[in-house]
Amino acid sequence: MKLFSKKEYLINSIIFLSIIFLITLYKCLLGFKTNLFFEPGDPLAWKNLAIQIYEKGIFQEPFPKDQPFRSWRTPGYAFYLSIFQYLNAFNVFFVFSMNILFLTASFFLAFLISKNFIKNKNIIYIIIIYCVITHIGTLSAIAQKNMNECLYFFMISLSIYLILSKNNWLNTSGFFILGLSVLVRSTILPLMFLLFIFLIILSLYLKKNLIKIKYTLILMPLILWLIRNYLIFNEFGFFIGSNSDHLLLGTFKEVDWNFIDNVYNNVHSKIKSFEILRSEMRMKLAISRILENPFQYILIKLDVIIRHLFDHFAIIPLILLFSKILLLNKKLLFLKKNKIILILSILSILFLLINSITIYNPRYGVIASFYLSLFSIITYLKIKKL
């Protein structure tokens, strides 16, 4: 009976992985056009940065023409692409194939993460397939172009899986990989800072140190990159540009791209670099727009959050979870027994909120939405068993 159980599990696993891979491959190949993989915008900008790193050894964008500047983009994805140049593999087919691989691996890691909370593997198969089907439309569209979300999705998934591991070395490496993910996409950074502040306050309240040394590994890659910037440019700035641009974009319901593209693109200063100066000015403009009409800004952000939730049907498991929690009589008992999955559910909600700070774009919130759906469903099932 035991042998049959293992055999059945193996067969189910192969079928499950095959279904996931075929869904991913089909959606990624559907409508794929090689001439659009490096299209103008983000895809082409990442390509140009990788070429600059490979050919000149500098992290710099050729814009504006009269004053090239350090890119406000995060460096991780550009350095990842530059590795392909050293391997003679920097082409549409290879990068596209890696995107598909990252998506498939992320789905499998989501399955392994779920195993920490649900023992019935058949139920996990159904949950993962639901999450894949409701999110694959946006994720496959990302994979069809040279964008950093596929790598970011994989790094987030891998870090969560490793952090949940009981092996100390694997657990520690998970925090470091989470820190490296910040260099690929910085949206999770505010969440990390919020967590550190929360742990500090909780430590002071309980009069007990809750911050372990390995937690600092999350910030280590960021700190090293900022030190590198200071040594070369005498400035710590780099995330300033990313944050100011996204905050400014988030003040518009419908973005006037002509206005945005020309906001402080021709500023000069002998004291500060073009990047830092433009970023500071855009940040001030963003804050002034928010303060000018804070109520309208709140409405715009609510609209972005709602659209993210409805885009990938994350609203369904979230409503089910909230309704179940409200009707739950043994709330404290459930909290004691299921702290980790509750924390993960709350973090995924916060992650979605952070991704809603900027302008609405389905790809900005898809990873947060995927894990929000996954953790909400798992938490709902755990409550149901209580």
C-alpha positions in Angstrom: 0.0 0.0 0.0 2.9 2.3 0.8 4.5 1.6 -2.5 1.3 2.3 -4.4 0.9 5.6 -2.5 4.4 6.7 -3.5 3.8 5.6 -7.1 0.5 7.4 -7.2 2.1 10.5 -5.8 4.8 10.3 -8.5 2.3 9.8 -11.3 0.1 12.7 -10.0 3.2 14.9 -9.7 4.2 14.2 -13.3 0.7 14.9 -14.6 0.5 18.1 -12.5 3.9 19.4 -13.7 3.0 18.5 -17.3 -0.3 20.4 -17.1 1.5 23.5 -15.6 4.2 23.4 -18.1 1.9 23.0 -21.1 -0.4 25.8 -19.9 2.6 28.1 -19.5 4.2 27.1 -22.8 0.9 27.5 -24.7 0.1 30.9 -23.3 3.7 32.2 -23.8 3.9 31.0 -27.4 0.4 32.3 -28.2 0.8 35.6 -30.1 4.5 35.7 -29.4 6.4 38.0 -31.9 10.2 38.0 -31.9 10.3 41.6 -33.3 8.5 42.8 -30.2 10.7 41.1 -27.6 13.0 44.1 -27.4 10.4 46.7 -28.3 11.0 50.4 -27.3 10.3 51.1 -23.7 11.3 48.9 -20.8 12.3 45.8 -22.9 14.8 47.9 -25.1 16.1 49.9 -22.1 17.0 46.6 -20.3 18.8 45.4 -23.4 20.7 48.6 -23.8 21.8 48.6 -20.2 23.1 45.0 -20.6 25.1 46.0 -23.7 26.6 49.0 -21.8 27.7 46.7 -19.0 29.2 44.2 -21.4 30.9 46.5 -23.8 31.9 49.4 -21.5 31.7 48.0 -18.0 29.4 50.8 -16.9 25.8 50.9 -15.6 24.6 53.8 -17.7 21.7 54.8 -20.0 22.5 56.9 -23.1 19.8 59.5 -22.2 19.7 62.4 -22.5 22.1 62.4 -25.5 24.1 65.4 -24.2 24.4 64.0 -20.7 24.2 60.2 -20.2 23.4 59.2 -16.6 23.4 56.3 -14.2 20.1 54.5 -14.8 17.4 54.8 -12.2 16.5 51.2 -13.0 17.5 48.5 -10.6 20.8 46.8 -11.7 20.0 43.1 -11.1 18.2 42.3 -14.3 20.6 44.3 -16.5 23.6 42.4 -15.0 21.6 39.1 -15.4 21.2 39.8 -19.1 24.9 40.8 -19.5 25.9 37.3 -18.4 24.2 36.0 -21.5 26.5 38.2 -23.6 29.5 36.6 -22.0 28.0 33.2 -22.8 27.2 34.2 -26.4 23.6 33.5 -25.6 22.1 37.0 -25.7 19.3 36.5 -28.2 15.5 36.5 -28.2 15.1 32.7 -28.1 17.4 32.1 -25.1 16.1 35.0 -23.0 12.5 34.0 -23.8 13.1 30.4 -23.0 14.6 31.5 -19.6 11.4 33.5 -18.9 9.3 30.4 -19.5 11.6 28.4 -17.3 11.4 31.0 -14.5 7.6 31.0 -14.7 7.4 27.2 -14.6 9.9 27.0 -11.7 8.0 29.6 -9.8 4.7 27.6 -10.1 6.5 24.5 -8.8 8.0 26.4 -5.9 4.5 27.7 -5.1 3.5 24.0 -4.9 6.4 23.2 -2.5 5.5 26.3 -0.4 1.9 25.1 -0.1 3.1 21.7 1.1 4.2 23.4 4.4 0.5 24.1 5.2 -1.6 21.5 3.4 -0.9 17.8 3.5 -3.3 16.7 0.8 -1.4 17.1 -2.4 -4.4 16.7 -4.6 -5.9 19.8 -3.0 -2.6 21.7 -3.6 -2.7 20.7 -7.3 -6.1 22.2 -7.7 -5.1 25.4 -5.8 -2.0 25.9 -7.9 -3.7 25.2 -11.2 -6.4 27.8 -10.2 -3.8 30.4 -9.4 -1.9 29.7 -12.6 -5.0 29.9 -14.8 -6.1 33.2 -13.3 -2.7 34.8 -13.6 -1.1 33.2 -16.7 -2.6 35.8 -19.1 -0.5 38.6 -17.6 2.5 36.5 -16.7 2.8 35.1 -20.2 2.5 38.6 -21.7 5.5 39.6 -19.5 7.4 36.5 -20.6 6.9 37.5 -24.3 9.0 40.6 -23.7 12.3 41.4 -22.2 11.1 42.4 -18.8 12.3 41.7 -15.3 9.2 40.3 -13.6 9.8 36.6 -14.6 13.2 36.6 -12.9 11.7 38.6 -10.0 8.8 36.1 -9.6 11.3 33.2 -9.4 13.5 34.9 -6.8 10.5 35.8 -4.6 9.2 32.3 -4.9 12.6 30.7 -4.2 13.2 33.0 -1.2 9.8 32.2 0.4 10.4 28.5 -0.1 13.9 28.7 1.5 12.9 30.9 4.4 10.2 28.4 5.3 12.8 25.6 5.4 13.8 24.2 8.8 17.4 23.9 7.6 19.3 26.8 9.0 21.6 27.2 6.0 18.7 27.1 3.5 16.7 29.5 5.7 19.6 31.9 5.8 20.2 31.8 2.1 16.5 32.6 1.6 16.9 35.9 3.3 19.9 36.7 1.1 18.1 35.8 -2.1 15.2 38.0 -1.0 17.7 40.8 -0.6 19.1 40.1 -4.1 15.5 40.4 -5.5 15.5 44.1 -4.5 18.2 44.6 -7.1 16.0 43.1 -9.7 12.8 45.0 -8.7 12.6 47.4 -5.7 8.9 47.2 -5.0 9.3 44.8 -2.1 11.8 47.2 -0.4 9.2 49.3 1.4 7.7 46.1 2.8 11.0 45.0 4.2 11.5 48.4 6.0 8.0 48.1 7.4 8.8 44.6 8.7 12.0 45.8 10.4 10.2 48.8 12.0 7.4 46.4 13.2 10.0 44.0 14.7 11.9 46.8 16.4 8.6 48.1 18.0 7.5 44.6 19.0 11.0 43.9 20.5 10.8 47.0 22.6 7.2 46.2 23.7 8.0 42.6 24.6 11.5 43.6 25.9 12.9 40.7 23.9 15.2 40.8 20.8 13.2 39.4 17.9 15.7 40.6 15.2 18.1 37.9 14.1 21.4 38.6 12.4 20.3 36.7 9.3 17.5 39.2 8.8 20.1 41.9 7.9 21.1 39.8 4.9 17.9 41.2 3.2 19.5 44.7 3.2 23.1 43.6 2.5 22.9 43.6 -1.4 21.2 47.0 -1.3 23.8 48.5 1.1 26.7 47.1 -1.1 25.2 48.7 -4.2 24.7 52.0 -2.5 28.3 51.9 -1.2 29.4 51.2 -4.8 27.5 54.2 -6.0 29.1 56.4 -3.3 32.6 55.3 -4.2 32.2 55.9 -7.9 29.9 58.9 -8.0 30.1 60.3 -4.4 26.3 59.9 -4.1 24.2 57.2 -2.5 21.3 57.7 -4.7 19.9 55.1 -7.1 16.5 54.1 -5.8 15.6 57.8 -5.7 14.9 57.9 -9.4 12.8 54.7 -9.4 10.7 55.8 -6.4 10.2 59.4 -7.6 9.1 58.4 -11.1 6.7 55.8 -9.9 5.2 58.1 -7.2 4.7 60.8 -9.9 3.1 58.4 -12.3 0.8 57.3 -9.5 -0.7 60.8 -9.2 -2.4 60.5 -12.6 -5.5 58.6 -13.4 -4.6 58.6 -17.1 -0.9 59.5 -17.6 0.0 62.4 -19.9 3.2 60.7 -21.3 4.3 63.8 -23.2 4.2 65.8 -20.0 6.0 63.0 -18.0 8.7 62.5 -20.6 9.5 66.2 -20.6 9.4 66.8 -16.8 12.9 68.0 -15.8 14.7 66.0 -18.5 17.0 68.9 -19.3 18.3 70.1 -16.0 22.0 70.8 -15.3 24.0 71.2 -12.1 27.7 71.1 -11.2 26.8 70.0 -7.6 24.5 67.1 -8.3 24.3 64.5 -11.1 21.4 64.7 -13.7 19.8 61.6 -12.2 19.8 62.8 -8.6 18.6 66.3 -9.5 15.8 65.2 -11.8 14.7 62.6 -9.2 14.5 65.2 -6.5 12.5 67.6 -8.6 10.1 64.9 -9.8 9.6 63.7 -6.2 8.7 67.3 -5.1 6.3 67.6 -8.1 4.7 64.3 -7.1 4.3 65.3 -3.4 2.8 68.7 -4.5 0.3 67.0 -6.7 -0.7 64.7 -3.9 -1.1 67.6 -1.4 -3.0 69.7 -3.9 -5.8 67.1 -4.0 -5.3 64.3 -1.4 -8.9 63.1 -1.7 -8.6 62.6 -5.5 -5.2 60.8 -5.0 -6.8 58.4 -2.5 -9.6 57.6 -5.0 -7.0 57.0 -7.7 -5.1 54.6 -5.5 -8.3 52.7 -4.5 -9.1 52.4 -8.2 -5.7 50.8 -8.8 -6.0 48.4 -5.9 -9.5 47.3 -7.0 -8.4 46.8 -10.6 -5.4 44.7 -9.4 -7.8 42.5 -7.3 -10.3 42.1 -10.1 -7.7 41.6 -12.9 -6.7 38.1 -11.6 -9.7 37.3 -9.5 -7.8 37.6 -6.2 -10.9 39.4 -4.9 -12.7 36.0 -4.7 -10.4 34.1 -2.3 -9.8 37.4 -0.3 -13.5 37.9 0.3 -14.0 34.2 1.2 -11.1 34.5 3.7 -12.4 37.7 5.3 -15.9 36.4 5.6 -14.6 33.2 7.2 -12.4 35.1 9.7 -15.4 37.3 10.7 -17.5 34.3 11.4 -14.7 32.4 13.2 -15.4 31.9 17.0 -12.0 30.5 17.9 -9.9 33.4 16.5 -7.1 33.2 19.1 -6.8 29.5 18.8 -6.5 29.7 15.0 -3.9 32.6 15.4 -1.7 30.5 17.7 -1.8 27.4 15.4 -1.5 29.2 12.0 0.8 32.3 12.6 3.0 31.8 9.6 0.3 31.4 6.9 -1.6 34.4 8.4 1.6 36.5 8.3 2.2 35.5 4.7 -1.4 36.4 3.8 -1.1 39.8 5.4 2.3 40.4 3.7 0.8 39.5 0.3 -2.0 42.1 0.9 0.6 44.8 1.9 2.7 43.8 -1.1 -0.2 44.4 -3.4 -0.9 47.8 -1.8 2.8 48.8 -2.3 2.6 47.8 -6.0 -0.5 50.0 -6.3 1.4 53.2 -5.4 2.3 53.8 -9.1 0.1 53.9 -12.1 -2.2 51.0 -12.8 -0.6 48.3 -14.9 -1.6 44.6 -14.6 2.0 43.4 -14.6 2.9 45.5 -11.5 0.5 43.7 -9.3 0.4 40.2 -10.8 3.0 38.6 -8.5 1.5 40.0 -5.3 -1.9 39.0 -6.6 -0.7 35.4 -7.3 0.5 34.9 -3.7 -2.4 36.8 -2.3 -4.7 34.2 -4.0 -2.6 31.3 -2.9 -2.2 32.2 0.7 -5.8 33.4 1.0 -7.1 30.0 -0.2 -4.7 28.1 2.1 -5.7 30.2 5.1 -9.4 29.7 4.3 -8.9 25.9 4.1 -7.1 26.0 7.4 -9.9 27.8 9.1 -12.4 25.4 7.6 -10.6 22.5 9.3 -10.7 24.2 12.7 
